[in-house]
């Protein structure tokens, strides 16, 4: 079973996370309703078990909470993947949501990089700063060692764009972490 349990406490956030790559219960509570909705969608479409509780300095804003969740989720997924032997490694997904159409392509290369091309027409989605989606994706990619490309091809509603991005990430992650062989998927023999 590819799993990880992590705790991270700073002066800004206290995070407890349990992750199972083969699925399981999804329970998320970050204190930011829309972010909970996005993480739940990511886990559901990623076929992941995810239990997450966060106490963050939301009296400041949501930045520390969102970024720190990206850090811990990336670290947990890296731990759960172990040496990455046998994983498919690459995947991509187009996901539409009403007028929005978003694309994710990724590579569990152990070389972190983010290309993020998704303008957010509205600055806020409930109490969630729409600009934090990019911060989350960067923290996640860097801490897992993921090459991650994300693009919004169409969209006028920040809620729809953000949801399509998180769902496309989930769909692509589900495919990329599947065990399809026995060795490392690299001509170098190591990731």
C-alpha angles and dihedrals in degrees: 000000000000103000142144137191119196138174124194124181125183134155087268105041143018111203131184116184136176119186133185118184091200094058139259140148120346116212119157130177118166098148090249109096099202092046089052088053092051095048090048090052091047092052094044095051090039091056089235134147106227130176113176135168124178134184106193138170092260089157084074096041139278098277099096093044095049096043094044092050087054090052095049095041089051092049091048093050091048090053093046092051092053111180090352092233113167098008119137087234100193129066143147138192140190113208125185124202113181106297093353123091117184134180133204127188120178145175124198086214099141085240107108117216135146128203108181121180109169121119114205112219094198122046096214135041103190103305092336119105104226091214089066092075090077091047091053093048092049093049091046094048095045095048096047097039094245130158101216129184119183129177136174107214095182134004144129100180120070092208092055093043094049093046092049089050094051092045093048089050090053094048092048094046091051091055097041097051094050114119106241102155144008105249135057112285095236136096086225091059093234138068 
